[in-house]
């Protein structure tokens, strides 16, 4: 298997996990069966251009990132998320509920 093929497979899995979706949920959205998603993420099944576009839309990531054309790594995103988690660790009760509502509003818009 080529390095590019495995890199794309890894990014697809990483994007799905970061989106908080299961393989089953993604399969239902795209119209595939769950084992197909597993095979794609393992690099054992080819991904069509149409499927890549759908993955990009579902995961809200750039197609160039999924296809390894863009080096903006999820390490940058991971660093930002870890920082946000540290900052939020001191937020309690009602304030935390407000933050969660705000995040939910951003995600749905």
NORGICOR-V914363 format. One record per helix or strand of 3 or more residues. SS is the DSSP state (H for helix, E for strand). FROM is the first residue (numbers start at 1). TO is the last residue. If there is no record, write none. Layout:
SS/FROM/TO ; SS/FROM/TO
This chain:
H/3/19 ; H/23/30 ; H/34/42 ; H/49/59 ; H/63/66 ; H/74/88 ; H/93/108
